[in-house]
Amino acid sequence: MSAVMYALQEEFARVAKALAAPSRLVLLDLLAQREHGVEELAAAAGMRVSNTSAQLKVLAASGLVTSRRSGTSVRYRVADHRVSLLAEQLKRVAVEVSPAAARAARAVLGPDARPVGRAELRDRLADGTAVVVDVRPAAEYAAGHIAGALSIPADELAERLAEVPDGAEVVAYCRGRYCVLSADAVAVLHAHGRPARMLDGGIAEWTADGLPTASAA
């Protein structure tokens, strides 16, 4: 292999290596939803601020995240929407080729998960046969969500079931295909006798497909 070709492969590997840590995948999931400062990102991820800062440096060095200064703080975001799609595709491929990853996904989503496809949901929203519930935190919903979705965070769903209209299957979504929040929401809905499934994907995939979104801005 020539030195030039090796250098190119080395750069590809550097980006891949930046994805090769559970904590950094969690941070990318959060940054795909909206911009964050280090401290709020650490709180959302359940990580120490020092560790969060160190992991952000790795992601920034590989070009996966960028930052901007806002007053005395620094705000981080994914460098491009394709970064979020890359991270989600990595997870999908892992589940398809790795038995261990498939077992872990079943433990999170349940053995009988039958996600609703995005095109199917678009059609069902149009004909009124589905209700969409965004179970992410309210700030993430405000930053961008599926047009027409209700905002009911997963930890509030049991107390706010009266806000979910009867007569249609509920489709819950959160940050991505393997986000435990939507699985938890579906479990709550089933426990209360409501038909429910999770969406195949999150807001990043929905937006990439050119499907309608809204925000509070």
Secondary structure, 3 states (H helix, E strand, C coil): CCHHHHHHHHHHHHHHHHHCCHHHHHHHHHHHHCCEEHHHHHHHHCCCHHHHHHHHHHHHHCCCEEEEEECCEEEEEECCHHHHHHHHHHHHHHHHHCHHHHHHHHHHHCCCCCCECHHHHHHHHHHCCEEEEECCCHHHHHHCEECCCEECCHHHHHHHHHHCCCCCEEEEECCCCCCHHHHHHHHHHHHCCCCEEEECCCHHHHHHCCCCEECCC
